[in-house]
Amino acid sequence: MCFSVMPGIAAPPSLKNIYKELEVDIPGFETPNHGYLLPWAHQGVLLLNATLTVREGHKEANSHSNCGWQRFTDEVIKVLNDQKEGIVFLLWGGFAQKKGKMLDKKRHRVLQTGHPSPLSVKKWRGCKVFSKCNAELEKLGKGKIDWCLPVEMETEPSGSMDSV
């Protein structure tokens, strides 16, 4: 679950930008005091980066890009594309948008926007990707995502991110 962190760990800058967009896009959304996104996963949201790890202590976004992660994440996307029906894919940023070539746009919906990273936030702000996602889910006859999160989280939640 990219962007998600355990309670007690400060929300990363990209997640803070996600929260700012949610505040203007989703009525009733209040920015929580945490970055724990497991409630979204329980609704079927999969947040996936092409590269799943980086060197510890480094702010090099692609420091592990040559470790085989992209083959793995490409396979995850391929399996979802081939074996599921009516997924709404949200492709944030140029790198993710390149992955869109793998998707069957007749069977799935694809929404593209800038990445919420502070480096590209100008292309992110005002994208309304969350309400657009819910609109596409409704068109597909599926339930909307409740993007609201518990505002307060003081202790470690029951269940762990390991179960995602």
Secondary structure in CASP SS format (residue, H / E / C, confidence):
PFRMAT SS
TARGET T0000
AUTHOR 0000-0000-0000
METHOD secondary structure of the structure
MODEL  1
M C 1.00
C C 1.00
F C 1.00
S C 1.00
V C 1.00
M C 1.00
P C 1.00
G C 1.00
I C 1.00
A C 1.00
A C 1.00
P C 1.00
P H 1.00
S H 1.00
L H 1.00
K H 1.00
N H 1.00
I H 1.00
Y H 1.00
K H 1.00
E H 1.00
L H 1.00
E H 1.00
V H 1.00
D H 1.00
I C 1.00
P C 1.00
G C 1.00
F C 1.00
E C 1.00
T C 1.00
P C 1.00
N C 1.00
H C 1.00
G C 1.00
Y C 1.00
L C 1.00
L H 1.00
P H 1.00
W H 1.00
A H 1.00
H C 1.00
Q C 1.00
G C 1.00
V C 1.00
L C 1.00
L C 1.00
L C 1.00
N C 1.00
A C 1.00
T C 1.00
L C 1.00
T C 1.00
V C 1.00
R C 1.00
E C 1.00
G C 1.00
H C 1.00
K C 1.00
E C 1.00
A C 1.00
N C 1.00
S C 1.00
H C 1.00
S C 1.00
N C 1.00
C C 1.00
G C 1.00
W H 1.00
Q H 1.00
R H 1.00
F H 1.00
T H 1.00
D H 1.00
E H 1.00
V H 1.00
I H 1.00
K H 1.00
V H 1.00
L H 1.00
N H 1.00
D H 1.00
Q H 1.00
K C 1.00
E C 1.00
G C 1.00
I C 1.00
V E 1.00
F E 1.00
L E 1.00
L E 1.00
W E 1.00
G C 1.00
G H 1.00
F H 1.00
A H 1.00
Q H 1.00
K H 1.00
K H 1.00
G H 1.00
K H 1.00
M H 1.00
L C 1.00
D C 1.00
K C 1.00
K C 1.00
R C 1.00
H C 1.00
R E 1.00
V E 1.00
L E 1.00
Q E 1.00
T E 1.00
G C 1.00
H C 1.00
P C 1.00
S C 1.00
P C 1.00
L C 1.00
S C 1.00
V H 1.00
K H 1.00
K H 1.00
W H 1.00
R C 1.00
G C 1.00
C C 1.00
K C 1.00
V H 1.00
F H 1.00
S H 1.00
K H 1.00
C H 1.00
N H 1.00
A H 1.00
E H 1.00
L H 1.00
E H 1.00
K H 1.00
L C 1.00
G C 1.00
K C 1.00
G C 1.00
K C 1.00
I C 1.00
D C 1.00
W C 1.00
C C 1.00
L C 1.00
P C 1.00
V C 1.00
E C 1.00
M C 1.00
E C 1.00
T C 1.00
E C 1.00
P C 1.00
S C 1.00
G C 1.00
S C 1.00
M H 1.00
D H 1.00
S H 1.00
V C 1.00
END
